[in-house]
Amino acid sequence: MNKRNDHQDPILGKLQNETLVIHADDEVTKDGTVAPAIYYSATFRAQDSIEFADMAGTPRHPQYYTRYGNPVHERVKKVMAELEGTETALVTGSGMGAIATTLLSLVSAGDHVIAQTRHYMSTAKIMDEMLPRFGVEVTLVEQADVSAFAAAIRPNTKLIMVESPANPTLVVTDLAAVAELARPRGIIIVADNTFASPINQRPHELGADVVVHSATKYLGGHHDLTAGVICTSEELAERIWHTHISIGSVLSPMDAWLLLRGLRTLPMRIERINANALALAKFLEEQPQIERVYYPGLPGHPQHELAKRQMSGFGGMIAFAIKGGYEATARFVSALKLSLNAVSLGGVDSLVVHTAAMWGGVMNEEQMRTAGIPPNFVRYSVGIEHIDDLKADVLQALQMI
Ligand SMILES: *Cc1c(COP(=O)(O)O)cnc(C)c1O
């Protein structure tokens, strides 16, 4: 199990996540408000030209120009750096903004990148199409196999991208083992921690140099904002920030404020979501109409022991296969009343997706087979509703197939 964060208050000692999400940013802006103010200003005035020169010449200045930084961004960054245990953080306008900006900052033509065969779809596209277009070689490896990462390392390997657990079958990457390979060779590890959230998994503690998030998911938690976060060292943050201001994936002050509000309840939500998901996964396993359930918290998950070692909770993402084909699966998903048929994940509302229907538009059957997406596959993002109601909903929908 993971260590909890090691934040120390000079008087109170160690503060827990539940406290940090409320108070870590107390001193960030000294404007006297209890609820944070939204700084809805694209630009900020200096007192005189000496101060202006100072603002213009200070990287990541919080009050110069909102594409460069904003006081609400500062608060979010403080909370996220505490949760992930990194020196600092950056915020972006989306999770893909965080991932694309990080990758484009850290690799150049002639470099080699190792990534997983399974990634979030748009990350996979960066690996398959965008990086090669700029002269970066990419090798994709089976994430459950540490030796595949080792075998892929070349003298020019610059970066390894990991994502755990990953779609669609919640496969887990051994983060500490991959870091052990990368560290002595100076290879940068970027970990997408969206599915787990920092409450369940802290990749930096396990050796990752950069932790990226789609804050659209668990961090925001209410399906109302789009945002990304990059948690890392001061040194890498400054390098990434220089690319960030050119790419311009800016987080709006309003969405930053909503994200901060969402973060206040993150530990509570994750606690409920972990419990709901484990209970629902066990319940699904008992149903005769279900072929198989994929959830790292189930003893039957092929990597359950690894998941237990590197996660303190197993998260809210469940995948399962229905006994039947595409049509039966579509009927099941359509019959659910409480879990809404929508993309995205990680919010208070349970969401469900018929995976083959989601990817049918962009992949042919051959590609779906390679990506391991059978026609009877369902992805379920468990929300914070009462577990008895979620079970009843699944049960009635299973009668409809
Ligand atoms: C959603 C998601 C992303 C992309 O985030 P956006 O906020 O939609 O840009 C990246 N990685 C994972 C694992 C995701 O679930």
Residues whose N, C-alpha, C, O or C-beta is under 5 A from the ligand:
A	BS01	LIG	S94 G95 M96 G97 Y120 D192 T194 F195 S214 T216 A227
